[in-house]
C-alpha cells in the first residue's frame, strides 16, 4: 500500500533499488546493472554501461549502494517511467504471481489504476508489444466463469477498459434504448454527469447513435421531469442563457426568472452567460434585457450584468447608501450604483459594516424603501447568491402549488459544495429541511430528479447500486455501469451505501455474484479511492502483459533471470504470498499437460530452472551414476565443467543429500585412467 502511494519518494526508490539488486545483497553489481538496463532498454553498449557505473560508483568499487543509486535516479539517470517499469521487471516474485494468478492480476490492475491510467495503458501496450490490450483482455475474460450462460466478467472488464466518455455515453444510451426508459438510471446519470466530460459526451453520443443526447432525452421524457433533465444535461452557462431567453421571448416577460438567474450568479458566471447568449441566440443579452424591462428594475439588472470588480471605499459607500435612503424619497439610482456593482464578497463586507455603523441591516432598510421587481432584485443582490438561492427555492415551494419552472431553475447545476451549503442555508433561514419540503411538494420521477440535484453524486450512485441488486435477480449491466462510474469515488459510495442499507457493499455483492465477475466487483468496491496511486502506465502495462501471456512470460522469467535472483524471488514469493513457488509452477504446468502427450519434461524443465546451480550439479551428477550403468558422457560433461568456486558447495551438498561423498561415488562407478581424470 505504501509503495503504491509513493512516486519518487525514498520508499519508491528503495523498491526500485531492490529491483536492480537481483541477489538481495544491498548493492548493485555491474552485472546486475547491465541485466536490468538490457531488460529496460534493449542492447546496452559497454560504453553506456561504463558511464552509468561511473556516475553511480565513482570510486570503482564494483558495487552501488542505495544512496548512490537514489542520487543517480533523482538526477534523471533514467526517465521516471523506466524506474516504474523496473519495479515490475525486477520483481521476480510479483511477476511469477501475475503469471500464475493471471485473472487476479488483471482484476487488480484494472480496479486499482485510475481511468486515465487504464487508457494510457492501451497505448503503451500497443507501442511496446504491438498487441491490442483491450482485445486480449476481452478474450481472456471470455473464458468460462461461473454460470454457463453468463459473460458478466467480460462485460465488467470491457467497462473498466472504456474511456470515461465512452462509459458515460453508453450508460446513458442503455437507460433509454429498447422498449421503455429506465427513468431511475437516466436520472442518476444526468444529475451526476461530470462537467469536465459534458462536451465530449455530447460529441460522442451523436457520433455513435446518430442523434443528440438532448434530442434523445426529449423524446423519452415529458413535462417537468423532461425540463429538469434537459436543463441539467446542458452546460451551466448554456442552460442559464436558455432560461433567460425563454423568460423574454414570446408574450410577456418572466421577471421572476430574470431575477433568479442574474442575482444568483457571481460576476464571472454572468460574463460566461453573456458570451454564451451571444453565441446561441446571436443577440446581446444586455440589449435583450433592456428591451424587455423598464424603470429602476431595468437599471438594476443592467448594472448587475455589466458590473466589473473594482476597489471601493467601504465606509464611504455605506454612508452613501444611508444618505440615498434618508429623508424624503429614495435615490434609487444611487442605490443601484452602490449595491449592484459589488461582488458577492464585497456585499458581505458591506452588510456587516453597515449594521456596525448604523445599528440596522442594509437589507431591512432597502426593503422598506423599495417595492416590486426592483425590490426583489435589490434584496437578492444584498443577500448574495447562496442566501438568495435558499430564498428563491422557498418562494417556489411555499403556499398553494409549486412554481416548478422556478424550482428547476434554482436547483440545476449546483456543485457539491453549493448543494451542502443550500441545505444548511435553507435550514438556517426557514427552520425547515429542504429534502422534506421537496418530497412534500413533488412526486414520481420529477421528485426523484429534484432530489438528485441537491444530493452528492456518491449517494445517487449508492442508491443506483442498491436498485440494481435488490429484489428478484440482479441487473448486472446496471450494476457494472455504476460500479465502474463510481470507481474513483468508491470510498464515499461505500459509506453512502452502508448508511442507506445498513449493509456493506462488499457483502451485498458477494451474495449476488460469483466467480471472477464477483472478484472484480469486490475488488472495485474495496478500492480506496482516497489514495493517490502515482505509478506510471508502463508499470501496469507490464503486469497486464505478464498475466495475458502467462505461460510464455513465466518461461521467459525463469530462463532470463540469474539464478541468484530466482533464489531470492522464490523466498520473497513465499514471504509475500504464503505459497510455495515450486508447487505453484508445477500446478501451472499441469494445466497444459494434454498438449504434451505423456511426457512431463516441460514441467521438469520449468522446475529445474528454480534450482540453484549447485543443486542442479548435485542432481545431475547423481542422475548420471544412479541405477544400472553410468552415463559417462553426462558425468564427464558435468565434472569437467564444474566451476571451481562451487567445488566445496557441491561436495558438501552431495554428501548431505545422498549420504556418501561425491569422490566415493565416482570411484565406485568408474575405472582406470578415466577415474583418475574425474577424481582429480
N, C-alpha and C positions, 0 to 999 in steps of 0.2 A: 504494500500500500504506500509506504513511504517513498519507495523508488518511483512509483507512478506519479507521485506528487512533485517530483523533482525534475528539473530540466538540465541546467548546467551547474547545479549546486554540488557541494563536495560529495554528498551521498551518491548522486548520479555518477560523478566522476569515479567514485570507488567501484561502482558496478561496471563501468566501462573498463577500468583498470583490471578488474578480475576477468573480464572477457579476454583481454590481451594476455594476462598471466595464466597461461594454459595449465601449468603444472601446480599452480597454487602456492608457490614458494615466496610470495610477496615481492617479486621483482620480475621484470620483463626482460628476457634474453633477446639477443639478436635474432635467433631462430624463431622465437615466438612473435616478435615484431614483424619479421618477414612473412610468416604464415598469415597473420591477421591482415596485413596490408594487401597481400595477394588475394585473400578472400574478399576484401572490400573493393579493391581497385583493379584486380586482374594482375597481369605481369608487373613486377616491380624490379627495376634495374638495380644493380649493386650500387651505383652512384646515388640513386634516390634513397636507398636504404642507409648508405653511409651518412647522408645528410641528416636523415631523421635521427639516427643513433648519435650523431654529433650534437644535435640540439638537445636531445634528452639525456645524453650521457657524455658530457664534455670531458670528464676525467678518464674516459675509455676504460671503465671497469668491466664492461660487458653486460652490465645489469642496470635496469632502470627502476628506481624506487617510485613509490606512489607520488611523492611531491614533485619529482621531475616530470612525470607523466602528466599530472594535473596542470602544471605550468605550461607544458607544451600544448595541451588541449585547449586551455583557456586563451592562449595566444594564437589560436587559429591553425594549429598543426594540421588538422583536417577539418573539412566542413562539419558543422554540428550534426547534420543529418547522418554523416558516416559514423560518428560516435554512437548515435542511437542504433544504427544498423549493427554496429559491432556488439552492442548489448545482446542482440539476438544471436548473431553468428557465433560468438564465442561462448555462449551459454549452452553447453552441450546437453546438460540435464533438461533444460526447458525445451530445447529443440527436439530431443527424443520424446519428451512427454507430448509435445504438439503432434508428432508423427503417430504416436501410439494411441492418443486420445483425440483424434482429429476433429470429431464432431464437437467435443468440448472446447477445443481451441478456437474453432470458427465461431462458436457461440460467444465465447469470452471476448474475442476481438471485436465482433460487430455490436455487442451490447455495451462494451466499455468505451470504445472510441467514439468521439463526437461525430455528429452528422457530417460536418465538413471534412473531418479526417477520413471518414469512410469513402467520401467522394474522391479525395486526393489519392487514396489507396488504389482506386480503379486505374487511374492514370499511371501511377508508379509501377503497378504490376504489369501493365501493357508495355511500359518502357523497358523494364528490366528483363521480363520473361517472354515478351511477345505473345501474351496469352490474355484472354478476356476473363478477368477475375469474377465478374458477376455471373457469366455463363458457367464457369467452373463450379462456383458455389451453388448455383441453382441445380446443376447436375448432381452434385454431391448430396444436396438436401432432398433430391428426388428419390433417393434410396428409401426402402421400406422403413416406416417409422410409425409404430403404434397401430392404429386402426387400419384395416386393409384399404378402405376407400378414402382415407384421409391424406391430403397433401398440405396440411396446415403448416408443417415445419417449413416446407419450401416457400409457402406464401409469406411466412414471417421473415425468413431470411431475405427474400426478394424485397420486402418492405424496408428492411434495415439497410439495404444497399441503394435504395432510391434516394435521389436528392430531396431536400425538404420541399422544393417547389413541386416536383413530380408527386410526392406523397400527398401533399395537401390537395393538389389538383385532382388526383384520382379519388381521394376520400370524399371530396365534395361531389364529384360525379356519381360515386357509388350511392350517396344518400338520395340522389334524385332519379337514377336510371330505373328502367323497368316500370312495372305497374305500381303506382303509388309512390309517395315520397316519405322517407323516414325523417319526419319533422324534428324529432329529438336530436338525431345526429346532425342534421343540417344546421339546427340552431347552435349546437355546441361548436361546430366547426366555424361557422360565420362569426360568432361572437368571440372567438378566441384566435382568429386568424392573425398571425404576426404582421405588424405594419411593414416590417422590412421586406416581407415576401410578397406583399399585395400586388404590386405592379407585375412581377414575374409570374405570379399565379394567373393573373388576368390574361397575359400573353400566351402562356402555355395552355390554358383552358381552351381558348379559341383555336389555337393551333391543333390541339389534339381532338377536340369534339365538334369543331366547325360551328360553334355557337358561343356567344359571350357568356360569361358567368352570370352577369346581370340578367340577360335575356332568359337564361335557363331558370334562375330563381323566380323571375317574374311569372314564368309560365307554370310554375309548380306551386305557387303560394297565392294567398289572397288577403285582402283587407289590411287591417293594421299590422298583422303578422308579416305580410309582404313588405310593408313600408319599413318595418324595423330591419329586416334582412337587407333590403336594397340600400338603405342609408348606411348600415354598418359595413357592408361589403365595399363601398366606395372609400377612397382616401378621405381623411377628415376634412381637408380644405375643399375638396370637390363636393362632399356631402353638404357642408355648410353653405357653399355657393349655390347649390341646388335648392336648399331650403329658403335662402334669401330670394332667389329668383321666383320660386313658387309663391312666396309671400307678396310679390309685387306684380306679377303678370295677371292678366285677366281682369275681371271686375273686382274693384275694391283692393285694399291693401291690408294685409295681416300685420298690424303694428306690433302685436304681442310677439310674433315670430322674429321680427326685426330686432326688437329689444333683447330677446333671449339670446340670439346668436351673437350680436355685437357686444353686449355687456359681459357675456361670459367668456370672452376671448381676451388674451393679452395682446400687446402691440404686435408682436411677431406673428401671432396667429391671424390677426386682421390683415397684415401685409400679405400673407400666403393666400388668404381668401380673396383678396382683391386681384392678385395676379391670376388665380385660378378662374375667377369670374370673367376676366377679360378673355382668357383662352377659351373657355367653354361657351360663352354667350356673345363674344365679340362686342362687348359693351363695358364701359367703365362703371364699376359698382357705385362709386360716389355720385356720378351723374344720374344713375338709375334711382338711387335713394332720394336724391334731390328732386327728381321729377314726380315721385310718389308720396312725398311728405311735405309738411309746411310748418311755418312758425318756429317756436322755440324747440319743439320736438325735432324738427328737421335739423336745426343748428346743432343740437346736442349730438345727434347721430353722425353728422358730417364731421364734427370735431373729433369724435371718437375714432372715426375711420381714417382721419388724416393726421392724427397726433403722432409725434415722434418724441422719444425720451430726451429730456433736457434737464439741466440743473435748475433748481428753484430755491427761493427764499422761504423756508418753512414757516417761520413766524410771520413774515410779511404776507404770505399767501393766506394764512389763517386769518389775519386781521382784515385782509381784503374781502374774504368770504363773509366774515361777520358784517363788515360795512355794507356789502351788497344786499344784506337781508335786514339791516336795522332801519328804523324809521318807516316813513310811508312808502309803500310799494317795494318791489324787489327788482334788483338789477339782474335780470335773467342772463343777459349777455356776459356779464362779468362772472357769474356763477359757472356758466358753460365753459368759458375760457379757463377758469381756475381749476375746475374739477375734471372736465372731460379730457384735458390734455395730460393728465397724470397717468403714470403706470400703476398697476395694482399695488406694487410695493410702496410707491410714493403715497398712495392713498391710505395705506395702513399707518404710515408716519403722520400724515395729515390728520386722520381721525383721532389718533392718540393725542397729538399736540393740541388740537382744537379743544378737546374736552379738558385737558390740563389748564389751558389758558382761560376758558370761559365757563367751565362747570356744566356744560351741556353738550350732548353729542351732536356732531355735524349732521348726522342722518336725521335726527329729530327736528333740527332747525330747518333743513331743506324740505323735509316732509310737510312742515307747517306753512311753508312759503310757496309751494308748487302744487300742481294737480295734473290729473290725466296721464297721457302717454309721456309727456315731458317729465312729470314726477317719477314715473316708473323707470325711465331711462336714467335720471339723476340718482335715484336711490340704488339702482343696480350697479352704477359706477362706483358709488361711495362704498357699498358693501364689498365690492371686489368679486372676481369670478367665482370663487368657491362658495362663499356665503350666498351670493345671488343665485347660483345653481340650486342650492338647497331650497331657497325661497320659491324659485320657479317650479321646481318639482312639487312642492307642497301646494302651490296655487293650482297646478294641473290636476291634483288628486282630490283636494278638499271640495266639500259641497256636493250638490247634485250632479251626477255624471262626471265623466273623466275627460279632460282635454287630451285625447290620445296623440294628436299631432304634436302638441307642445311637450308631452311627456317623452315621446320618442326623440324629439329634437334635443331635449336635455340629457338623455341617457346614452345616446350613441357615442362611440369613440372616446370613452373615458379610459385613460391609462390606469393601471392598477393603483397607483398612489392616489389618484383622484377618486377612485371607487371607494377606497377606505376612508378618505377624507370626507366624501359626501355623506356616507353613512354616519360618521361621527358628527358632522356639522348639522345634519338633519335632526339627530337626537338632541344635540345641544340647543338648537333653535326652537324646536317644537315639542321636545319631550316624547318623541314617537320613534318607532322602529320603521325604517324605510322599507325593509323587506316585507314586513307585515302589512304595511299600507299598500304596497304594490299588489300583494296577494289579495287584499280585501277589495281592490277596485278593478282587477282584471281576471282573466281566466284563459284556460286552454293553451294553445301554442303561443299566443300573444303574451300571456303571462310568463311562460317559460322563457321566452326570448328576452323580455324586460329584466327578469331576474338574472339571466346570464350576462346581461350588460353591466350589472353592478357587483358581480362576484368575480374573484380572481380565477384565471384560467385553470389552475390545478384542481379547484373544486368542481369545475364543469367537467373536466376530463375524468375525475374520480367518479362522478355520477354516471358518465357515459360507460365507464368500465363496469360499474355495478349493473347497469342496464343490459350490458352485453352478456353477463353471466347469470343473472337471476332468472328464475322461472324454469320452465322445461327446456332443456337444451341450451347450448351456448352459441351465440352469434360470433363465430370465430373470426370472420373477416372484420367485423366491427371491433372486436377485442384487439386484434392485431393492429389495426389502424391507429387506435387511440393509445395503445402501449408504445408504439414507435413514435407517434406525435409527442407523447409526454416524456420521451426518453431523457431529454436534457433537463427536465424539471421533476424527476421521479421522486426525489425526497419529499417535495411538497405534496405530490399526488398521493404518496403513501400515507402521509399524515391526514390528508383530507378524506381518503378512503376509510381509514380507521375511525375517524371522527363521525363519519356518516353511517357506517355499517357496524362498528364495534368489533370488526374482524380484520385481521391483517390481509393485505392484498396478496401476499405470497400464499397464505393458507387457502384463500379462495381459488386462486389459480391452480394450486395443486389438486384441489378437489374437482376441477373442471377439465383438466387437460392431461396429456400423457406423453411419454417418450421424449424425443429431442425437442418437440414442439413445447412441451411443458418446461423443459430445461431452459429453453430460450426465453420464454416469458418470465420464468422465475428469476433468471439472471438479469433481465431488464428491470423487473420490479425491485430487485435488491440493489440496483445501481445507485451509487452515491453521487447524485448529480451536483452536489456542492463541492466535490473535488475538482481541482483544475489539473487535469491529466495532460501534461505538456510533452507528449512523446511524438516524434516526427512520424509522418505516414509510412516511411520506409521501415520503421520498426514493426508496425502492424502488418505491412505487406509481406515481409519475410516470414512472419508467423503463419499467415494465411497460406503462403506457398508451401511451407513445410507440412501443413495439415492436408492440403489438397493433393500433394504428391507424396503422401505419407510413406509408402514403401521405398520409392526411389530416393526420397530425402534421407530416410533412415540409412539406406545403403551408403549414400554419399557422406553422411556424418561419420559413420563408423569406419569408412575407408580413408577419409581425408584427415580426420583428427589424429594428432600424435598420440601415442599410447599413454603418455602421462596425463594428457587431457582427458582421455577416455576413462582412465582410472579415477581421476578426480571427479569427472562428471557422474560416474556410477555412484560414488559416495554421496555427492550432492543430491542426486536423484532420490536416493533412499531417505536422506535427511529431510528434503523438502516435501516429497510426495508420499513418503511412508510405504513405498513399494520397492520391490527388487527389480532392477532394470533387466537383468538376465531373464528372469521369469516372464517379464512383460514382452520382451523381444521374442522369446520362444513361443509365446501365445500368438503374437502377431504373425510370425512365420507360419504357424499352424493354420491361420485363416486362409492362406494361399496354397495349402498342400495339394488340392486337386490339380493344380496346374503343373505339379512337378512329379506326377506319377507316384511311384512307390519309394522314391528317394527322399532322404531328409538332408541332403548335402547342403542345400541353401541355408537351412536352419543351422547346421553345424558351422558353416562359414560365418554366418552372422554372429553366432555366439562366440566363435573363436576370436572375432575382432574385438571382443570385450576383454580378452585376456591380455595381461602384460607380457612383453617378450620373454621374460624368464619363465613364466607359466607355459607359454607355447613351446619353448625349447624343451622344458622338462617333459611335457606330454608327448611331444614329437619324438624325443629320444626313447622314451619308454615304449611308444607305439611301434617304433622300428625294431624293438628287440623282444617284445612280449609274444606269447603264444608259440606256435610251431614255426621254427625258422626265423631268420633275421633278415630284415630288409637292408642289406648292406649299402645299397645305393643311397637310401634316405639317411641312414646312420652316418655315412661318410659326409654327405652334404651338410648335415647339422653340426657334426663335431668340427669339421674344417672351416665352418663359417661362424662359429660361436665367438661373440665379441669378448675380448679379454676382460673388459670391465664387468662382465656378467659371470665370469667363471665361478667365483665363490658363491654367488647367489644361486646359480643353477645347481651346483653340487649340494648346497645346504637344503634347498627345496626338494631335490630329488630324494635325498635320504629321508627327509621328513614325510614325504608323500608316499614313498614305496618301501620304506623300511630297509633299504640297502643303499650302499654308495654307488654312484654312477660308475666309478672305476671298476668296482667288482662286477657290475652287470656287463660292462663292455668286455672285460677279460673273460667272462663266462661265455659270451656269445661270439667271440672272435678268436683268431689264432695267428701264429707266426708273425711275419713282418707287418701284416695288416693290423694286428692287435697292437703291436708296438707303436705304429703310426698314430692310431686313435688314442691310446693311453697317454702317449707323450703330448 
